[in-house]
Amino acid sequence: MKQIVIVGGGAGGLQLATRLGHYFNRSLLPGRTRKNPAARVTLVDRNRTHIWKPLLHQVATGSIDTGLDALNYQVHARKNQFNFELGSLESVDRERKVITLSPVIDEDDHELVPARELEYDYLVLALGSQSNDFNTPGVREHCVFLDSSEQARRFHRLLLDRFLQLETRTTERLQIAIVGGGATGVELAAELVDAAEQMGRYGKIDSDALQITLIEAGDHLLPALPARLGNNAERELQRLGVRVITGCAVAEASADGLTTADGEKIPAAIRVWAAGVKAPDFLSRLDGLATNKLNQIEVSPELVSDTDPDIFAIGDCAGCLDARNFRVPPRAQSAQQMAGVAEHNLIARVEGKPLRAFRYNDRGSLVSLSKHTAVGNLMGALVKGSLTIEGRVAGLAYRSLYRMHLAAVHGWAKAMVIYLVGQANRFVKPRMKLH
């Protein structure tokens, strides 16, 4: 029996494990039964639960409760016929074809599970990305990142603590600075405005007590979208009271604020860094696998490592030129599309069939400004070229993205049930998580 190990349970890795688990545990070929599958699938992740990464800014502001919305890997694995291992990837031994997982440590630094090895025939790295601080002084020490659920929850705790200071008049003003005017920065700024409004309903916070500054080094917000949409997003944020600074880089972060390249000091009790992404640093030291300057594993259009034919990479950690020689961007839709091709190619490897080259289809980008509006563009079969959309139509399209992710993991029937349960919770629970 072949062993397929997938490291990373993000949008691509979870989808891939789910589909392969189903495929290799059903009778498709003569002689194959549920007790005798052609391959065993194991998913490895350092967390016990999964939350869709584009929603982390909502976890940070409390508009999403991970206790209700997170998916438990162990339960999902059991239901979808693959194995789950809790742990962090420590090393890969390509000659022996094993990976080593770091020990599992609890909050009191006690070792729960020792370091262990997993054998593989085919290894898939789907480790996602992390924030790129561009070696800016002070950022690692003094800024909050939104790369994981734990970091988002940490931000939420900081936010609630600062709101408490506002309510008790311990401080008169809460200043938050966000570096990076891409989707994460823009969406977080809008969600923070909404969070302050929600806290005003439950507490005694004045609407002008929160001061948000959004800093973007480029000429306009949302550099991945047309300038007109970025400018529209800037006007909307300014209407909500957000100070927007474009064309200015941050030179340094400190415990009490940020300093721009122009020398301006921006005071901020909470500082968020969302100014770019790269693959995890340790990938560049992973048993000689070829990587690029963003630490991404270089792969062929078939998503196979340039260094090792038995190692695949998908999602943000894959440096891929697709079948059209197009550099695939690190986006959630890229990871989900790659998962589909990786599924086909892993099955093909097990069954001795030819591989398929990945071809990226840009379906556009959508950015939500909380309950206020949304902007973006759509591309693909429904429109010719690119169609820019704003307002309620864009908001509806944005909300559909999460439902499509749920459908990719659970199937449409269960995805709709999860959506309806979420809507019901909005009537019985506060719109903002207050603990």
MILO-167840 format. One record per residue (C-alpha): residue in three letters; x, y, z. Coordinates in steps of 0.1 Angstrom, whole numbers, padded with zeros to 4 digits, always signed. Each point is the difference from the previous one (the first is absolute). Layout:
N
ALAXYZ...
END
This chain:
435
MET+0000+0000+0000LYS+0013+0034-0010GLN+0004+0027+0027ILE-0011+0035-0009VAL+0009+0026+0026ILE-0013+0036-0003VAL+0016+0026+0023GLY-0022+0030+0005GLY-0038+0001+0005GLY-0008+0033-0016ALA-0024+0006-0029GLY+0020-0022-0024GLY+0013-0027+0023LEU-0033-0007+0017GLN-0019-0002-0033LEU+0026-0023-0014ALA+0000-0024+0030THR-0038-0001+0000ARG-0003-0009-0037LEU+0028-0025+0001GLY-0014-0016+0031HIS-0033-0005-0018TYR+0017-0013-0032PHE+0022-0026+0015ASN-0027-0014+0023ARG-0026-0009-0025SER-0002-0029-0025LEU+0010+0015-0033LEU+0022-0027-0014PRO-0002-0038+0000GLY+0014-0015+0033ARG-0002+0033+0019THR-0021+0001+0031ARG-0004+0023+0029LYS+0023-0023+0020ASN+0026-0001-0027PRO+0005+0035-0015ALA+0028+0007-0024ALA+0013+0029+0022ARG-0002+0013+0035VAL-0003+0038+0004THR+0013+0018+0031LEU-0004+0037+0006VAL+0024+0018+0024ASP-0007+0034+0016ARG+0014+0018+0030ASN-0036+0011+0010ARG-0029-0021+0011THR-0025+0021-0020HIS-0003+0017-0034ILE-0014+0034-0008TRP+0001+0015-0035LYS+0029+0024-0001PRO-0018+0028-0018LEU-0023+0002+0031LEU+0028+0006+0025HIS-0006+0037+0001GLN-0036-0007+0012VAL+0013-0023+0027ALA+0023+0028+0011THR-0029+0025+0004GLY-0023-0026+0015SER-0026-0001-0028ILE+0008-0037-0003ASP+0002-0024+0029THR+0025-0028-0007GLY-0017-0021+0026LEU-0030-0001-0023ASP+0014+0003-0034ALA+0033-0020+0001LEU+0002-0035-0014ASN+0015-0027+0022TYR+0026-0019-0021GLN-0003-0033+0020VAL-0038-0001-0004HIS+0002+0010-0036ALA+0027-0026-0007ARG-0021-0028+0015LYS-0031+0010-0020ASN+0020+0002-0032GLN+0022-0031+0003PHE+0035+0015+0004ASN+0023+0002+0030PHE+0010+0031+0019GLU+0032+0006+0019LEU+0005+0030+0022GLY+0034+0015-0002SER+0024+0024-0018LEU+0024-0011-0027GLU+0036+0000+0012SER+0019-0017-0028VAL-0002-0021-0031ASP+0023-0029-0008ARG-0004-0005-0037GLU+0024-0030-0002ARG-0020-0019+0027LYS-0033+0015-0011VAL-0011+0010+0035ILE-0010+0033+0016THR+0007+0009+0036LEU-0026+0018+0021SER+0010+0022+0030PRO-0012-0010+0034VAL-0035+0012+0010ILE+0004+0024+0030ASP-0028+0013+0022GLU-0005+0035+0013ASP+0021-0008+0031ASP+0029-0013-0022HIS-0007-0036+0009GLU+0007-0025-0028LEU-0032-0018-0009VAL+0012-0019-0030PRO+0037-0006-0008ALA+0016+0007-0034ARG-0011-0027-0025GLU+0006-0011-0036LEU-0025-0006-0028GLU+0008-0020-0030TYR-0012+0011-0034ASP+0000-0011-0036TYR-0013+0034-0012LEU+0003+0032+0021VAL-0021+0031-0006LEU+0011+0033+0016ALA-0029+0024+0004LEU+0014+0022+0028GLY-0014+0033-0011SER+0018+0032+0006GLN+0009+0025+0027SER+0004+0037+0002ASN+0030+0015-0017ASP+0015+0028+0023PHE+0027+0008-0026ASN+0025+0001+0029THR-0016+0033+0012PRO+0015+0008+0034GLY-0023-0007+0030VAL-0028-0016-0019ARG+0004-0035+0014GLU+0002+0013+0035HIS-0027+0026+0000CYS-0026-0009-0027VAL-0029-0024-0001PHE-0004-0024-0030LEU-0030-0018-0013ASP+0015-0031-0014SER-0018-0025+0022SER-0031-0004+0022GLU+0021+0003+0032GLN+0014+0034-0012ALA-0035+0012-0009ARG-0012-0011+0034ARG+0029+0019+0016PHE-0010+0031-0019HIS-0036-0005+0012ARG+0012-0002+0037LEU+0021+0032-0005LEU-0030+0018-0015LEU-0024-0010+0028ASP+0026+0011+0026ARG+0003+0034-0017PHE-0038+0004-0003LEU-0002-0007+0037GLN+0024+0029+0006LEU-0022+0022-0021GLU-0031-0010+0019THR+0016+0007+0034ARG+0016+0032-0013THR+0034-0014+0008THR+0009+0014-0034GLU-0018+0025-0021ARG+0009-0013-0035LEU+0010-0032-0016GLN+0024+0003-0029ILE+0006-0029-0024ALA+0024+0000-0029ILE-0002-0025-0028VAL+0029-0004-0024GLY-0010-0013-0035GLY-0029+0012-0021GLY-0008-0034-0017ALA-0031-0020+0007THR+0009-0009+0036GLY+0008+0036+0010VAL-0030+0015-0016GLU-0024-0026+0013LEU+0014+0002+0035ALA-0003+0038+0001ALA-0037-0002-0010GLU-0007-0028+0025LEU+0016+0020+0028VAL-0024+0029-0007ASP-0029-0025+0003ALA+0015-0015+0031ALA+0001+0034+0017GLU-0037+0006-0010GLN-0009-0034+0015MET+0019+0008+0033GLY-0018+0033+0002ARG-0033-0019+0001TYR+0011-0022+0029GLY+0022+0025+0018LYS+0009+0037+0003ILE+0024+0006-0029ASP-0003+0032-0020SER+0001-0003-0037ASP+0030+0022-0004ALA+0021-0018+0027LEU+0015-0024-0026GLN+0025+0014-0024ILE+0012-0023-0028THR+0029+0007-0023LEU+0006-0021-0031ILE+0034+0003-0017GLU+0007-0013-0035ALA+0034+0004-0018GLY-0016-0001-0034ASP-0018+0027-0019HIS-0034-0012+0009LEU-0018-0025+0022LEU-0007-0036-0012PRO+0030-0001-0025ALA-0013-0033-0014LEU-0031+0018-0013PRO-0005+0028-0024ALA+0010+0034+0014ARG-0036+0012-0002LEU-0012-0026+0024GLY+0029+0007+0024ASN-0009+0037-0001ASN-0037-0008+0007ALA+0010-0022+0029GLU+0021+0029+0014ARG-0029+0024-0003GLU-0023-0024+0018LEU+0025-0005+0028GLN+0006+0037+0004ARG-0038+0004+0002LEU+0001-0025+0029GLY+0026+0021+0018VAL+0032-0020-0010ARG+0031+0020-0008VAL+0015-0014-0032ILE+0037+0006-0009THR+0012-0012-0034GLY+0033+0002-0017CYS+0019-0003+0033ALA+0020-0028+0015VAL+0005-0008+0036ALA+0036+0003+0012GLU-0003-0012+0035ALA-0024-0014+0026SER+0002+0006+0038ALA-0020-0007+0031ASP-0020+0032-0004GLY-0004+0004-0037LEU+0015+0001-0035THR+0024+0022-0018THR-0004+0005-0037ALA+0028+0004-0026ASP-0009+0038+0000GLY+0007+0002+0037GLU-0036+0003+0012LYS-0007-0016+0034ILE-0034-0017+0001PRO-0010-0009+0035ALA-0018-0033+0004ALA-0008-0022+0030ILE-0006-0029-0024ARG+0021-0004-0031VAL-0010-0026-0027TRP+0024-0011-0028ALA-0018-0012-0032ALA+0024+0013-0027GLY+0009-0031-0019VAL+0005-0038+0002LYS+0027-0026-0005ALA+0002-0037+0006PRO+0013-0012+0034ASP+0038+0006+0003PHE+0009-0036+0009LEU-0011-0012-0034SER+0032+0014-0015ARG+0019-0024+0023LEU-0021-0031-0007ASP+0024-0028-0011GLY+0012+0018-0031LEU-0034+0007-0016ALA+0003+0029-0025THR-0017+0032+0011ASN-0003+0036-0012LYS+0006+0033+0017LEU-0034-0002+0017ASN+0009-0035+0015GLN-0025-0016-0024ILE+0008-0036-0012GLU+0006+0002-0037VAL-0023-0024-0018SER-0008-0011-0035PRO-0034+0008-0016GLU-0010-0035+0013LEU+0006+0014+0035VAL+0030-0024+0005SER+0031+0013+0017ASP+0028+0008-0024THR+0023-0019+0024ASP-0019-0031+0009PRO-0027-0017-0021ASP-0018-0015+0030ILE-0005+0034+0017PHE-0028+0023-0010ALA-0008+0036+0011ILE-0032+0020-0002GLY-0013+0033+0011ASP+0020+0030+0013CYS+0031-0021+0007ALA+0002-0011-0037GLY+0020+0020-0025CYS-0018-0010-0032LEU+0001+0010-0036ASP-0031-0016-0014ALA-0007-0015-0034ARG+0000+0035-0016ASN+0032+0010+0017PHE-0020+0023+0023ARG+0013+0005+0036VAL-0028-0011+0023PRO-0008+0025+0027PRO-0003-0009+0037ARG-0037+0001+0004ALA-0027-0023+0014GLN-0015-0007-0034SER+0034-0010-0012ALA+0003-0026+0028GLN-0034-0014-0007GLN+0006-0003-0037MET+0034-0016+0007ALA-0017-0025+0023GLY-0021-0013-0029VAL+0030-0006-0022ALA+0020-0015+0028GLU-0029-0024+0007HIS+0001-0011-0037ASN+0038-0004+0000LEU+0003-0019+0032ILE-0027-0025-0011ALA+0019-0002-0034ARG+0032-0008+0018VAL-0016-0027+0021GLU-0017-0015-0031GLY+0028+0005-0025LYS-0017+0026-0022PRO+0013+0032-0015LEU+0000+0032+0019ARG-0019+0032-0008ALA+0015+0035-0001PHE-0015+0027+0021ARG-0016+0030-0017TYR-0009+0029+0022ASN-0034+0016-0006ASP-0003+0034+0015ARG-0036+0004+0012GLY+0006+0035+0013SER+0003+0016+0034LEU-0025+0012+0025VAL+0006+0021+0031SER-0026+0006+0027LEU-0003+0033+0020SER-0019-0018+0028LYS-0037+0007-0002HIS+0005+0033-0018THR+0008-0011-0036ALA+0023-0022-0021VAL+0022+0005-0031GLY+0016-0023-0025ASN+0001-0014-0034LEU-0013-0032-0015MET+0017-0020-0028GLY-0008-0033-0016ALA-0027-0018-0019LEU-0028+0023+0012VAL+0015+0032-0013LYS+0023+0009-0029GLY+0032+0015+0012SER-0003+0017+0033LEU-0031+0014+0016THR+0003+0024+0029ILE-0027-0001+0027GLU-0008+0020+0031GLY-0027+0003+0026ARG-0026-0026+0009VAL+0008-0021-0031ALA+0036-0002+0010GLY-0009-0007+0036LEU-0022-0029-0011ALA+0028-0014-0021TYR+0024+0004+0028ARG-0021-0020+0025SER-0004-0027-0026LEU+0037-0007+0000TYR-0001-0015+0035ARG-0029-0022-0009MET+0019-0013-0030HIS+0029-0008+0023LEU-0024-0019+0023ALA-0014-0019-0030ALA+0035-0010-0012VAL+0006-0015+0035HIS-0034-0013+0010GLY-0021-0002-0032TRP-0028+0024-0008ALA-0027-0017+0022LYS+0020+0003+0032ALA+0014+0034-0010MET-0035+0014-0002VAL-0010-0015+0034ILE+0031+0017+0015TYR-0009+0033-0016LEU-0036-0002+0014VAL+0013-0009+0035GLY+0023+0031-0002GLN-0029+0022-0010ALA-0021-0013+0029ASN+0028+0007+0024ARG-0001+0037-0011PHE-0034+0002+0016VAL+0009-0016+0034LYS+0035+0012+0005PRO+0017+0035+0001ARG+0014+0011-0034MET+0034+0004+0017LYS+0018-0026+0021LEU+0005+0017+0034HIS+0023-0025+0017
END
